[in-house]
Amino acid sequence: MAVNLQPLPCSLNAYTTNPHKSFVKTAVTTLIARNGNSQNVMLALGFMATLNVHLLLFSYSPLVPNIMSELGISNAEAGFLFSVSILTLMIFRIPWGILFDRKGFKKTMTLALLLMGVFGVARGFAIDYTSLLLTQFFLGVGLSGVIPAIPRLVSCWFPREKIGVATGICLAGFPVGDFVALSLTPFLFSGLGGWRMVFQVYGAWCLLLVVLWWRFAYEARNEEKISVAPRSLRSDFTRLLKNRVVWVLTGLYFCAGGCYDTLLVWLPNVQQAKGLDVFSASLVASMLPAGFLFSAIVVGAFSDRLGLRKPFVLVMGAASGPVLFLTGTITGLPVYITAFLSGLCTVGVLTIILAVPVETPSLSRNLSSVLGIVASFGNLGSFLLPTLVGQLRDVSGTFLLSMLVLAVVGETMLVLGLLLPETGRKMKTVAGQD
C-alpha cells in the first residue's frame, strides 16, 4: 500500500491567508485537510483509539448502582471493579511500550484494540462479581496499550513542527470519550434494558474499530524496530530508568493525571456536600473534560507556534494549585470557570509530556518504552490520590483538607517544570542527554 510521507510545511503561516483567522483552527485544518491521506487516516484512528479507552473505562461509572443492586456487592467491591483496570494500566504499559518499539506499530496496536473489544463485550456476559472482575482486569490489559502508542504514531507520521498539535488531536479523544460515556450510557441503559447490553454495545463498537484499524492503518516506512536480543532489552531499559528526563515526565504525569482523575471522581460529591443537586453537581464536573478537550488542541497548537514546550508547563503548573483549591471550596458560577481551568491546567500538561520524548535525542529511539515507564509509574497518582482524598474526608469531616492536598500536588508541576529541559524547535541547548 502506497504511503504518502510528503513533508509538511514548516510554518503555519503558509496556510494563513486571513489574518483574523485563529491559528489553532489553521493548524488543525492543515493537519486534517492538506497533508495527505495517510496522515489524515492515522490521525483519525489515533483519535478513535483514545476515545474508546475512556468510553470503555468510564462507561462503568453511571452503571455502578445497577451493577451493585443486581450482583449484590458492596461499595468497596464496586470501587475495586474500577480500580482493577487502573492497576492493569500501571502493570502492563511498560510491556506494551516494549512491544511497540520492537514488534512494530500496526500489529501491536491492533492487538491492544482487539483485547479491548473482546473483553469489553465479555463484560456484558458476566454472571457474578468474580467474572466481572476478571473481564475488567483483561479489559485494562488492552486499555494500557494506547498511551504508549501515541508518541510512536506522531513521530512516524508528523514532522517536528507539528508534533504538538498532532499529539493534542489524538489526546482529544480522551475527553470526548468521557462525554460520551457519562452522557450516552444512561440513555442506552434505559433503551436496551440493562447494563450488560450497554457493555456489549460498547465492546462491539471497539471490535469494529479493530477492523478499521487493520484495514486502513498504514505501516510507517520510517519506523525503526529495535533489536529483540535480551541484552539489548536490558541495556535499553536500564538506560531509560537512569534518564533524568524520564522521571521528570513521570512526576508530571503523576501530578497531572492524579489531580484530574481524582477531581473527576470526587467533584460531584464535593458539590453535593455544598448543597447542589445531582444534576447541577454533574454539570460542574463536566467542565473538567471540557477543559481537557480545549487544552488538548490549544496547548499543542500554541506550543508548536511558539516553538517551546517548557513555558506551558510552568504556566499551567503555577495555575493548577489555586484553581484546584477553588474548585473544591467555592460554589455558583465561578466554580464552573475554575473546574474548566482545572481540566485545562492539569491534563493540559499531558500534551507536553507526550511531545517531549519525541523531541529528545536520548529518548526518541525508544518512544513507546519511555511512555510505558512514564504512564505506568505516573498512574500511581490516579490510583492513590482518590483514596487519599476519601480518607482525609472521613478523618476531617470536610473536603477542605483534601482540596488543599490536591492543590499542593498540582502546584508541584511548577517545580517539576523547572527541571524539564526545553525540547521545542527554538531550544537554545540540546536537551535530554544521558
Secondary structure as the mmCIF struct_conf table of DSSP 4:
data_model
#
loop_
_struct_conf.conf_type_id
_struct_conf.id
_struct_conf.beg_label_comp_id
_struct_conf.beg_label_asym_id
_struct_conf.beg_label_seq_id
_struct_conf.end_label_comp_id
_struct_conf.end_label_asym_id
_struct_conf.end_label_seq_id
HELX_LH_PP_P HELX_LH_PP_P1 GLN A 6 PRO A 9
BEND BEND1 CYS A 10 CYS A 10
HELX_RH_3T_P HELX_RH_3T_P1 LEU A 12 TYR A 15
BEND BEND2 ASN A 18 ASN A 18
TURN_TY1_P TURN_TY1_P1 PRO A 19 HIS A 20
BEND BEND3 LYS A 21 LYS A 21
HELX_RH_AL_P HELX_RH_AL_P1 PHE A 23 ALA A 33
BEND BEND4 ARG A 34 ASN A 35
HELX_RH_AL_P HELX_RH_AL_P2 ASN A 37 PHE A 58
TURN_TY1_P TURN_TY1_P2 SER A 59 TYR A 60
HELX_RH_3T_P HELX_RH_3T_P2 SER A 61 LEU A 63
HELX_RH_AL_P HELX_RH_AL_P3 VAL A 64 LEU A 71
TURN_TY1_P TURN_TY1_P3 GLY A 72 GLY A 72
HELX_RH_AL_P HELX_RH_AL_P4 ASN A 75 LYS A 103
HELX_RH_AL_P HELX_RH_AL_P5 PHE A 105 ALA A 122
HELX_RH_3T_P HELX_RH_3T_P3 ARG A 123 PHE A 125
BEND BEND5 ASP A 128 ASP A 128
HELX_RH_AL_P HELX_RH_AL_P6 TYR A 129 LEU A 143
TURN_TY1_P TURN_TY1_P4 SER A 144 GLY A 145
BEND BEND6 VAL A 146 VAL A 146
TURN_TY1_P TURN_TY1_P5 ILE A 147 PRO A 148
HELX_RH_AL_P HELX_RH_AL_P7 ALA A 149 TRP A 157
BEND BEND7 PHE A 158 PHE A 158
HELX_RH_3T_P HELX_RH_3T_P4 ARG A 160 LYS A 162
HELX_RH_AL_P HELX_RH_AL_P8 ILE A 163 LEU A 171
TURN_TY1_P TURN_TY1_P6 ALA A 172 ALA A 172
HELX_RH_AL_P HELX_RH_AL_P9 GLY A 173 LEU A 192
TURN_TY1_P TURN_TY1_P7 GLY A 193 GLY A 193
BEND BEND8 GLY A 194 GLY A 194
HELX_RH_AL_P HELX_RH_AL_P10 TRP A 195 PHE A 216
HELX_LH_PP_P HELX_LH_PP_P2 ALA A 217 ALA A 220
TURN_TY1_P TURN_TY1_P8 ARG A 221 ASN A 222
HELX_LH_PP_P HELX_LH_PP_P3 GLU A 223 SER A 227
HELX_RH_AL_P HELX_RH_AL_P11 PRO A 230 LEU A 241
TURN_TY1_P TURN_TY1_P9 LYS A 242 LYS A 242
HELX_RH_AL_P HELX_RH_AL_P12 ARG A 244 ALA A 273
TURN_TY1_P TURN_TY1_P10 LYS A 274 GLY A 275
HELX_RH_AL_P HELX_RH_AL_P13 VAL A 278 LEU A 306
TURN_TY1_P TURN_TY1_P11 GLY A 307 GLY A 307
BEND BEND9 ARG A 309 ARG A 309
HELX_RH_AL_P HELX_RH_AL_P14 LYS A 310 THR A 327
TURN_TY1_P TURN_TY1_P12 GLY A 328 THR A 329
BEND BEND10 GLY A 332 GLY A 332
HELX_RH_AL_P HELX_RH_AL_P15 LEU A 333 GLU A 359
TURN_TY1_P TURN_TY1_P13 PRO A 361 LEU A 363
HELX_RH_3T_P HELX_RH_3T_P5 SER A 364 ASN A 366
HELX_RH_AL_P HELX_RH_AL_P16 LEU A 367 GLY A 378
TURN_TY1_P TURN_TY1_P14 ASN A 379 ASN A 379
HELX_RH_AL_P HELX_RH_AL_P17 LEU A 380 SER A 396
BEND BEND11 GLY A 397 PHE A 399
HELX_RH_AL_P HELX_RH_AL_P18 LEU A 400 LEU A 419
BEND BEND12 LEU A 420 LEU A 420
HELX_LH_PP_P HELX_LH_PP_P4 PRO A 421 GLU A 422
BEND BEND13 GLY A 424 GLY A 424
TURN_TY1_P TURN_TY1_P15 ARG A 425 LYS A 426
BEND BEND14 LYS A 428 THR A 429
#
